[in-house]
Amino acid sequence: MRARANPVRGAHAFAVHADRVVFLGPYGEPDRIVDCRLTERTVEQVAHGRLRPDGGDLGSHHRIVCRGPRLYVRNESSSDWAVLDISVI
């Protein structure tokens, strides 16, 4: 395990694959997704956007689960899960 300087503060979820990491929800922005590349000593931001699996805001009524390269999102009023798999994009 290696600690690296990270530009994203307060992320509540992340997915990792190879030299890539995607963070979800920095402080105050629960639907912001930040795509980064891992280097030997740092985490470098490549892109950012908003995660809106059902077309609306990603608020407190969503359950987030991450496993390896996959970020799963489920609206609490539904049994359907949206999946972001960073190993295929």
Secondary structure, DSSP 8 states (H G I E B T S, - for coil): ----B-S--S-SEEEEETTEEEEE--TT-TTEEEEEEE-SSBEEEEEEEE--TTSS---TTEEEEEETTEEEEEETT-S-EEEEETT--
